[in-house]
Amino acid sequence: MHHNAIAAWNENEAVTKVSLRVAHLLAKEGKPFTDGELIKSCLIVAAEEMCPENVDLFKSISLSARTVARRVKEIGTNINDDREY
């Protein structure tokens, strides 16, 4: 795999992982899934100040209410799958 392709894959994996982890936190704390957009805005503000070269990466994190709901469902499915073994 070409270096740029590897870097892009790693970034995509990191973005997905952040989305999953934030969704998990929202569900665990009983917060509305719509709070994902506020959290994303906060992450972007922090990135603008701390690592402006990575702002676009933070902007690509999907935290819409629909995505957060889907992620929580995925997490629940994975937990249930793990319990079957």
C-alpha positions in Angstrom: 0.0 0.0 0.0 1.3 3.5 -0.9 2.2 5.7 2.1 -0.5 8.2 1.3 -3.1 5.5 1.1 -2.0 4.1 4.5 -2.1 7.5 6.1 -5.6 8.1 4.6 -6.8 4.7 5.9 -5.4 5.4 9.4 -7.1 8.8 9.4 -10.4 7.2 8.4 -10.1 4.5 11.1 -9.3 7.2 13.7 -12.3 9.3 12.6 -14.6 6.2 12.9 -13.1 5.3 16.3 -13.7 8.8 17.6 -17.3 8.7 16.4 -17.9 5.4 18.1 -16.3 6.5 21.3 -18.3 9.8 21.5 -21.5 7.8 20.7 -20.7 5.4 23.5 -20.1 8.3 26.0 -23.4 10.0 25.0 -25.3 6.7 25.5 -23.5 5.9 28.7 -24.4 9.4 30.2 -27.9 9.3 28.9 -27.4 12.4 26.8 -29.4 13.2 23.6 -27.9 11.9 20.4 -28.3 15.5 19.0 -25.5 16.5 21.5 -23.0 14.9 19.0 -23.1 18.0 16.8 -22.3 20.2 19.8 -19.4 18.0 20.7 -18.2 18.1 17.1 -18.3 21.9 17.2 -16.2 21.8 20.4 -13.7 19.5 18.9 -13.3 21.7 15.9 -12.8 24.8 18.1 -10.1 23.0 20.1 -8.4 21.8 16.9 -8.4 25.3 15.4 -6.5 26.5 18.5 -4.3 23.5 19.2 -3.6 21.8 15.8 -5.0 24.0 13.0 -3.3 21.7 10.4 -5.7 19.0 11.4 -9.0 20.9 11.5 -10.3 19.2 8.3 -9.8 15.8 10.0 -11.9 16.9 12.9 -14.6 18.3 10.6 -14.8 14.9 9.0 -15.9 13.2 12.2 -19.6 12.2 11.8 -21.6 13.0 14.9 -25.0 13.7 13.5 -27.9 12.4 15.6 -28.6 9.7 13.0 -24.9 8.6 13.0 -24.7 8.5 16.8 -27.9 6.4 16.9 -26.4 4.0 14.4 -23.1 3.8 16.3 -24.9 3.1 19.6 -26.9 0.3 17.8 -23.6 -1.1 16.5 -22.1 -1.0 19.9 -25.1 -2.8 21.4 -25.0 -5.4 18.7 -21.3 -6.1 19.3 -21.9 -6.4 23.0 -24.7 -8.9 22.5 -22.6 -10.8 20.0 -19.8 -11.0 22.5 -22.2 -12.4 25.2 -23.3 -15.3 23.0 -19.8 -16.9 23.2 
